Amino acid sequence: MELDLTGIHQLAAGQGIDTETVDAALAEALRMAYLKTPKAAKHARVQLDDRAGTFMVWARDEVPVEPTPDNPHPYPELGEEYDDTPHGFGRLAAATARQVISQLFRDAEDNRIFGAFSGQRGKLITGIIQQDANDPANVHVAVGDVEAILPRREQVPGERYRHGERLRVYIVNVARGLKGPEIVVSRSHPELVRRLFEREVPELVSGAVSIMAIAREAGARTKIAVQANTEGVNPKGALIGPAGARVRAVMENLGPEKIDIVDWSKDPARFVASALSPAVATGVQVVSEKNRTAIAYIHDDQLSLAIGKEGQNARLAAKLTGWKIGIESSEAHAAKMEEQAK
């Protein structure tokens, strides 16, 4: 039976698909198509002839085997192969070939996309918002000729996504889905803030400054702990930039979200005190290093600042340090100490 194998191979080669892959997929697809024809043999194989541009279906019938005392229920044997290519099978074969090639092309494109983006996990990319009326829960972000998904769980509360707007997003995951590669991006991930700062701060890229910890409540506030790795470098100043230019450029990508930049320290007491900025702690008592609990003493007039609106500042400080932080009045604590001394 004739089949334009040369043309099929040329099409596949244009997509970077090798001849062996095409022939194996085509032979299996033709075999499955043959098995659906009337009176098809159970055992068959398809042989392709590239030079002649033809194919044949070779079938084998089951031959009963006489039972013996040692083998009362023997399996049947397979007889000699014979040509069982169905008459008029050419039209079905051509349609099957088109389906196989289309699927191979889709697979090749999926592999290309997956290969291009699998190494991008954890990086920052820029895309264009594409709203989908059939998928209102998610925001689709076009990155070149590929669409990434910004699911609701990765969106920033209160942030509006308008069709056609450019948006910087963080790649959370790249996986193979039922409909091809699935690229999941985020606007709420804490690492988005790190990547935005890396675009603005050369000292982060060179290693002169490191971001040691990030705590974020997306859309509201982020705390960042930094340290200098090079003598003479001011880590907070590096992230803030001249006249606040660098931190302002990052905040432009985050909307109304505020950013606190604090000094990181190996000393838990110093780190906790720094994390409660903009409030100033008069002292920090480490209650238990094992349980990572501490008490920060704050002047009465700064207690509300240390706690923050709805406890946000204290909550972010705890996330940033990894410590449970109690906040007490330094005046009340001093009075208590004085009473005990008496």
Secondary structure as GFF3:
##gff-version 3
##sequence-region A 1 342
A	DSSP	alpha_helix	5	14	.	.	.	ID=ss1
A	DSSP	alpha_helix	19	35	.	.	.	ID=ss2
A	DSSP	beta_strand	43	49	.	.	.	ID=ss3
A	DSSP	beta_strand	54	60	.	.	.	ID=ss4
A	DSSP	beta_strand	62	63	.	.	.	ID=ss5
A	DSSP	beta_strand	77	78	.	.	.	ID=ss6
A	DSSP	beta_strand	82	83	.	.	.	ID=ss7
A	DSSP	alpha_helix	90	118	.	.	.	ID=ss8
A	DSSP	beta_strand	124	130	.	.	.	ID=ss9
A	DSSP	beta_strand	139	143	.	.	.	ID=ss10
A	DSSP	beta_strand	146	150	.	.	.	ID=ss11
A	DSSP	three_ten_helix	152	154	.	.	.	ID=ss12
A	DSSP	beta_strand	166	177	.	.	.	ID=ss13
A	DSSP	beta_strand	180	186	.	.	.	ID=ss14
A	DSSP	alpha_helix	190	200	.	.	.	ID=ss15
A	DSSP	alpha_helix	202	206	.	.	.	ID=ss16
A	DSSP	beta_strand	209	217	.	.	.	ID=ss17
A	DSSP	beta_strand	221	228	.	.	.	ID=ss18
A	DSSP	alpha_helix	235	240	.	.	.	ID=ss19
A	DSSP	three_ten_helix	242	244	.	.	.	ID=ss20
A	DSSP	alpha_helix	245	252	.	.	.	ID=ss21
A	DSSP	beta_strand	258	263	.	.	.	ID=ss22
A	DSSP	alpha_helix	268	275	.	.	.	ID=ss23
A	DSSP	beta_strand	281	288	.	.	.	ID=ss24
A	DSSP	beta_strand	293	298	.	.	.	ID=ss25
A	DSSP	three_ten_helix	300	302	.	.	.	ID=ss26
A	DSSP	alpha_helix	303	307	.	.	.	ID=ss27
A	DSSP	three_ten_helix	309	311	.	.	.	ID=ss28
A	DSSP	alpha_helix	312	321	.	.	.	ID=ss29
A	DSSP	beta_strand	324	329	.	.	.	ID=ss30
A	DSSP	alpha_helix	330	341	.	.	.	ID=ss31
###
